[in-house]
């Protein structure tokens, strides 16, 4: 069911898009220059006249490769020096020369040619330790860097934008610096024989891909010569970026824009390269945004960074775990016995991101029932769960529009061939366990303690908004949908007591292969609907007869008015582990 393997995943990088460039010279034999972390739509690579090979997550790229993306494609590559590259749709990039030896980083070299399209990138160790060792060629100019985060777009002209650090643009007409210490953060190059034109605002070609800071409505062009004039150099005053003050002093846009605004992805990270679907709380299907897996360098391109010591998480993921304030609950589907890695049982969870990042769901070293909800939230992360190569299944019964609470859910349809991935070592992201059975998940924003304390009435939660799961009588399996389930619970908010709790599955007119009658009681602990497994009792009946059951229910109060409960359940027969039911649900008052 679950097995473990030590994979050589790179360590966490702060940033996001990869320096596309760090491309290994062919003298490195077959050593890869980097690995694909996201491939969506048409994305492939070819060396010389060899047959192009389709790229997917974890595909290797080499010096001499030409990387291609189709009209709807997107490709992100992490190179061995820690750089990140986000190759836009309709692009072609040739890796001319690449070499990097971690033992001798000063010998590294990275040269590439942008043939068409564009990319966004954060340079790695090669660009930081020796700027002369890094170069991007284009038909109209050559780009060198001084340790930076920048992007290029090539069409009839070349558009260049610097978000951090600086670049030097060189062609037959001379050299021109933009970014840190220069008068401009943006430039346009019309031909190889014309000087670059410094721009106060991002050119339209960049605005289409990267949301820029505020800027004038029209492009402001200045020929390259004013760079040597007495105008003030670029500043990073975020109070009024991209504007010119009344005195005529030039103020350029803030080059330390947050990473969220610079690198929003549109594709999933599954190995198939296909887009996965999730259901949001509005009931609509959307394509989730995924982030690359972590690498080892530290991001310096955001204005606000939350520092985490967990090597398994990228800086954006760490930031979102703090900002999203979501809790994820996961339920392992299948016959008993079944357990998540580290003997978590079949129901577990912890801090999580929203579904646009996967979601990423963590588990805590403490248990919310045994150790208390506040201690559970404050404790260290035990494991980090990702969909990996498992298929994403959207639930067939989405939450109706404007339900008054924020709940998302779905399933990772894992098998031995396409497992869910679990990182179990906070110091070594390469230690990975695999879950090879389907996992149902839900994430939600717990109700605040202030909102819970504001209630002293009796709440009756019996309006089942949606349910999604699976059950089997040992012979026949069936999906659990909203019409197959009922849920009831009474909460006395003055005492926190949870009483009269029951869950039914498969009662008429449902056609599930088994009928489940489950009772439970519990006690609130903050937003935690604390239901100890010893307080879950009931029976399951079917062609096999009537069996007593064991089970778990994990749930949280949610909504600004504490008007809903979201969670999951896992039940099984005490007599036959092949008789089981599990899933997620949302219920309101």
N, C-alpha and C positions, 0 to 999 in steps of 0.2 A: 504493500500500500504506500509506504513512505520509505524512501531510501535517501542516503546522504552521499554527497560527492564534494570534494574540494575543487572548486572551479577557480581559474585564475582571473577573476573579475578585477578590473582596476579599482583603485580606491577613489574616494569621493572627490569630486572637483567642485568647486563651488559653482561653477557656472553652468552654462548651458550649451550653447551651440559650439560646435567644435571647430577648432581651427582646422579648417579643412585641410589645411595644407600639409601638414608635416609628413612628407612623403618620402619613404625610404628609397635610397638608391638601389638600383638593381644589384649592386655589389653586396647587398645584405642577403644574397641568395634568396631563399623563399621566406625570410622573416617578414611578417606583415607590417605594413606601415600603420595600420589601425583597424578598428572593427566598427561595423555598422551598429548603431544603437536604435535607430528608427528608420524604417523603410516603408513608404506608403505609395500606392499607385505604381506607376512604371518607374523602376529604378534599377539600373544595371551597370556593369563594369566590363571593360574589354581592354586587352593588351594587344597592340598592333592589329593584325588581321585575324586574331583568334576569335572564335565564336563568343559573342557577348554572354555573360552569365548574369542571371537575375540576382539581385541583392535582397537579402532579408535581414532581420535582426541577427546579430552576431556573425554575419558574413565578414570575411577578411578582405581588406584592400591592400594593394601593393604598389611600390614604386613602379612606374611605367603604366599603371592603370589609367584609363580615361573613365571618369564617372559621368553617367548620364541620368537625367530625370525627364520623364515625359510631361505632357501638358498638365496632368493632374498629379504628378509625382512629387515626393518630398524625401530627402535623404539627410540623415544626420550621422556623422562619423566622429568617433573619438580616436585620436592618434596617440602613438605610444609616448609622446612627450607631454601628454596631458592636454593638448589643444583640442578644441571642439569646432566642428564645422556643420553648419546648417545650409545645405544646397537647395536652392529654390526650385520650383517647378520650371521645366523647360530649359534646363541648364546643362552645360558640358564643361567639365574641368579635367585637365590632364595633369597627373602627378609626374612632373619631369624628373625630380630628384628628391630623395628623402633618405636620411640616415639619422638614427638616434640611438645612442648607447647610454643607458642610465648611469653606468660606471664612469663614463667620460662625456657628460652632457655638453661640454664646451666644444666637442667635435661635431655636434649635430648640424644638419643642413636640411633645409626645406625649400624647394622651388616648385612652383606649379604655374599652369597657364589657364586662365579663364577664357574659354573659347566663345561662350555665349551664356546668357542668363545672369545669375548672381548668387551670392551667398552672404551669410553673416557668420562671424567667427570670433572666438577668443583665443589669442595666441597662447602657446605653451612655453615650455622651457627653452626651446630653440630661439624663439623670438625674443624672450626676456634676457637670456644670457649673452647672445651675440646677434644684434640686429642685422649685421651684414650677412648672416647665414640664412636669412629668411627673405624670400622674394616671391611676389605674384606678378606674372607677366600678363598683359592684355594687348590687344592690337594697337591701343593708343597710348599706353603708359605702363611703367613698371611701378609696383607698390612695395615699399619697404616699411618696416614697423619699428617702434620703440617700446614694445610690450603693450598690447592694446586690445581693444574690443571695437571692431569696425565692420562695415559691410560695403559690398560693391554690387552695382547693377550695370550690366553691359547691354546696350542696344545700339542705336546709331551713335550714341555717345556713352561715356563712362561716368556714372555717378558714384561718388565716394562719400561715406559718412563715418565719422569717428565718434564713438560713444564713451570711450575711455582711452587714455594714452594718446599716441600720435602716429601718423603715417607720413612718409615722404613719397610724393608722386614725381616720377622722373620720365621725361620723354625727350624728343629731339630739340625741343624749345628750352629745356632747362629743368630745374627741380623746384618743387613747391611743397611746403609743409602745411599740414592741417592738424587740428587737434591741440593737445596740450602745448602751451607756450606759443601758439600761432594765433593769427587774427581770425581764423575761420575754423569751423568744425566740419564744413561740407564743401565739396568742390564738384565741378563738372568739367570733363575733358572732351572737347569736340573732335580733335584729331591729334595724330602723333606729332604734328608740326606746330601746334598751337599751345601756348601756355594754358595751364588750368585756370579756371575761373573760380575764385573763392565765393562761397555762398553763405548768407546769414541764416538761411532756413533750409531744411532738408529738401532736396529736389523731389519732384513728384515721383520719380522712379523708386525712391527710398520710402516715401510716405505710404506707398501701396503695400509694402511688406512689413515695415516697422513703425508702429505708432510713435510719431516724433513728439518732442515737447512743443508747447505752443509757439507759433511762429506767425509772421506776417502772411497775409493771404496770397501774396504773389512772391515769386522768387526775386531776390535781390542779388544782382551779379556785380562782382568787382573783379577786374583783371588781376592777374597774378602780381603785377608790379607793386600794388599798394602794400604788399607784405613787408616791404622795406621802408615804408613811410612811418610817420610818427604816431599812427593810430595805436590805441591800447590793444594789448594782446587779448586773446580769448579769455573769458572768465567763466566761472561756473556758478554764477549767482542764480539760484533757483527761484528767487522772488519774481523775476521777470525775464525768463529765458527767451532768447530768440528775438529780442527787440532792439531798436536803436533809440537812445534817449535824445532829449531835445538838443543837447549840445553837439550831437553828431558822433559821440564816442561809440565805438562798436562794441556791442555785447553779443556774444555768440550763445547758442543753445547749450544747456547743461549737458555735459558729456558723461555725467554719472547717473543717468536715468536708471530707474530700478529695473532689475532683470525681468520682472513680470511683463513690463511694457515692451521689452526688447525681444523676448523670445517666447512667443506663444506658438505652440505647435498645434497642428491640425490632424494628427494621425495617431494611431495606436502603436504600441510597441510589440505586438505579437509577431511570432515568427512567420506567419502566413503573409504578412504585409497587407492583410485586408483590414478594413475599418470595422471596429467593433461598435456595438450600440449599447447605450445605457438608457435607463428611464429616469428622468428628473422629476422633481416634485410637481411640475406643471403637467405631467402626463405626456410630454412630448418626447420623441426619440431624438437624441443628438449624438454627435461624434465626440467622444471624450478627448481632452488634450492630455498627452502623456509627456513625461519628462524622461530624459536619459537616466540611465543607471549612474551611480556615483563614481567619480574619479578622484585622484588624490590631491590635486592642487586646490588652493583656497580662493574662492571667488572674491574679487575686489571691485566688482562692477555694479554693486547695488548700493544705494544710499542707506538702506536699512537692512541689517543682517542680524538674524538670530543665530547665535553660535551654539552648535551642538557638537558633542564629541563623538557621536555615533557615526562610524565610518560607512555604514550602510546607506546613509541618507544623503542626497544632494542638498545643497543649501536651500534651494527652492522647496524641496519636500519638507525640510526641517522648519522652514518659515511657515509653510502651510499647515503643518501639524499644530503649530502654535496658534496661527491666525484663524483657521477654519473652525476650531473648537468642536470638532466632530468626534463622535465615538463610533467605532465600527464593531459589528457583531458578525461572526462567521460561524456557520453550521456545516459540519462535514456530513455528506450524504452517503448512505450505503449501509450494508448489514453490519451488525455488531460481531466482534469487537472492532471499534474504530477509534483512533486517537490522532489528534494533530501532533506535530513534532513537539518534543519535550514533555510528552504525556499531559497535554492540555485537556484531554477528553475530546468530545465531539462538538462542543460549543465553547467559543472563546472570543476574545476581542480586546480592543484598547483604543488608543488615540488613532485617528484616521484623517485622511484628506477627503475632499469631495471627489466625486466620480470623474471630474475632468483630469485628475491625475492618476486615474486607474480603476478604483482608488488604491492608495497605499494604506494598508491596515496593519497596525502593530498590536502586539500583546505585551502585557506588563509582567514584571517579575512578581507582582502581588496579585491577589485575587480580590475582586470587588466585594464578593459575598463574605469571605473569611476575614479580610483585612480592612474593609470599609472603603467607600467610594473615593473619598478624598485622598487616602493613602494610595489607592490604586492609581489615581491620576498623577500623583506626584512621583511615583516610582519609576525606576529605569525601564527602558524598553527591553523586553526579552527577545522577541522575534519580529521580523519585518516580512509581511506577506505581500506578494505581488501576483498578478494574474499570470505572469510568465508567458508561456506559449499556449495556455488554455484558452479556449474560445469563450467570448463574452456572450452570455445569454440575457437579453432583456426580458423582464417579466411581462406576461401577456395581459396583466391587469394593472395599468398605471394609476398612480394617484391622480384624482381629479384636479383640475386647475384650481389655484388659489385655495388650498386646503387649510391654510393658516399654520402650517408647520413645515419644516424642511427635512424630508426623509428621502433617501435614495436607496435603491436596492437592485439586485440582479443575481447572477450566478456565474461562476467560473466553471465551465464544463470540462474538467480535467480528466485525462486518462494517462496511462503509462507513457504514451507517445507525446502528449501535450500536457505536461503537468503544471500545477501551480508551484511557484518557487518561494521558498522560505529562507531568509537569511538569519542564521541563528547565533552569529558571533559578532558582537558590536565592534570588535577590533579587527576583524577580518571578513570583509564582505564576500570573499570567495568561498566561505563555508556555507553551502547551500543544501537544504533539504527539499525534497520533492513530495508534493501531495498529488496522488494519482486518482483521486475520487472527486466528484463534483463538490463544489463549495458554494452554498448559498450565503449571500452577504447583504447587510444593510448598514448604512451610515446615517447618523442623524445628529442634530444639534440638541444636546440635553437642555431641559428647562433650567432656568437659573434658580438658585436657592431663594433669591428675593421673591420671584414669582410663585414658588412653591409655598413660602412662608405667608404670602398674601392670601392663600386659601385656607379656610378652616371648615369648609363644608364637606359634604359627602359627594364624591364623584362616582358616577356609574359609567363605566367604559364598556360599551356593547355594540357600537356602530363599527363593524368591520369594514375598513376602507379598502383594503387589498390584502391578498395573501399569495404566496408563491412558494412552492415546495415540491416534494416527491414522497411517495409512499409505496410500499410493497407488502403483499401478503405472503411473500416467500416464493410465489410463482409468477404473479403478474405485477408489474410496476405501473404507476400512473402519476401524472403531474397533479399537484394540489393547486387549485385556483381559488379565487375569492369565494365562489359559490359553494365550495366544498368544506368551508370552515366556519365555525362560529367562535366568538370570544366574549367572555363576560368577566368583569372584575369590579369590585366595589372598593374604593379607597376613602378612608376617613382621614382627611387632611389634618384634622386636629391632633390625631394620634399617630398617623402614618400607617395604620393597620390596613392590610390588603386581605379582603375576605370574599367569600362567594365566588372564587375564581374557577372558571371552567373553560376548557377548549374542547370542541368536538370536530371530528373530521369524518367525512363520508356518510353523514346521516342523510336520509331521504330528503330531497330528490337527487342527491349526489350519487354518482355511480362508481365511487372509489372501491377497490377490491376488499378493503377492510374498514371497519367502523371503530373509531377511537373516542372514548369518553374519558377525559382527563380532568382532575380537580387539583387545585393548588391554593395555598395561602402564602402570605409573606408580610414584609414590613418595608416601608420606604426607608432608604438611606440616601438623603439628598434626592437626585433625580432617578437613582437606581431603584427599579422595581425588584426588590431583593427577595427572590424565591429560592430557598434552599432546595436541593434536589430531594431531600428527605420529605419535603412537603408536597411533592408531586406524586400523585397516585392515580389509579384508574384501571381501565380494561380496554382490550382490543378484541374484536370479534370478527369472524369470517368463516370461510369453509373449514378452517383448521380448528374451530371451536372458540372458546373464550379464554383469553390469557390475561393475567395481571401484567402491568407495565412498569417500567422504570423510565424516568425522563428528566429533562432539564428545560427550563424556560429562562431566557435572559432578555431583559427588556429595560427601557428607559422612558421616563416622562419627557415629552417634548412639546414645543409650541409656546409662544409668548404668554398665553393664558393657561398653560399646563393642561391643554385640552386633548392630548393624544398620548398614546403609548406605541412605541415601535420596538421590535425585537425579533427574537427567533426561538425555535423550539426544536427539540430532538427527543423522540420517543422510540422505545423498542419493547418488544415482548420479553418478559422474563424467561419464557420457555424456549423461544426460537428467535435467535438473533437476526434471522432473515426477514422477520416481520418488523418493519420499522417505518417511521415517518419523520420528516424534518422539513423545515422551511422558515420563512420570514413572514412578518405580518405588520400591519399598521391598523390601529383601532382608535377611534375617537369617542368622545362622550355623545 
